[in-house]
Amino acid sequence: MTTDLDLVDGLVQLSFIVQSVVGRIAGRMELSVTQARMLAVLEDREIGMLELAGILELEKSSVTGLVDRAEQRGLVSRVPVPGNRRAVHVIVTPAGRSLAGEFRRAVRAEITAVTGSFSSGEQDRLSHSITALIYRYAASHAIPL
């Protein structure tokens, strides 16, 4: 017999499960969780360091080191911003895009295995609730999605 968790305890326990999956897969790919998050963010956009810091909720100095290490591995590169000699944008390289895709597919496979026993309706309701939660959080923290 299982006892339902309250909403907060359930979300916290779920976050532990997801973090475990993400951490394990990132480790297999020789990425930190933060590096994996950065690659996911950069997969579909070219942004400045300050915006990247805001999305990752890190200090700009931490993002500088993060980008430096990823750049050394050939996963990202810095490109000048036309008309602003001091500004740079960070872009994902083809190698970084490939690794991000591999990471996403591996995480998707593990999470799908966990949720695979849910009915289609249960999956849809859960997806709807999670999407609403993510968009509300992003809006209240000015995080672009």
Long-range contacts (C-beta under 8 A, 24 or more apart in sequence): 17-114, 18-111, 21-107, 21-110, 21-111, 22-107, 25-103, 25-106, 25-107, 25-110, 26-103, 28-106, 29-99, 29-102, 29-103, 31-99, 31-103, 34-58, 34-66, 35-66, 35-69, 35-70, 35-75, 36-100, 36-103, 38-66, 38-67, 38-70, 38-76, 39-70, 39-75, 39-76, 39-92, 39-96, 39-97, 39-99, 39-100, 39-103, 40-100, 40-103, 40-104, 42-76, 42-90, 42-91, 42-92, 42-96, 42-100, 43-92, 43-97, 43-100, 43-101, 46-79, 46-89, 46-90, 46-91, 47-89, 47-90, 48-81, 48-87, 48-88, 48-89, 48-90, 49-88, 49-90, 51-144, 52-90, 54-142, 54-143, 55-143, 55-144, 57-141, 57-143, 70-96, 75-99
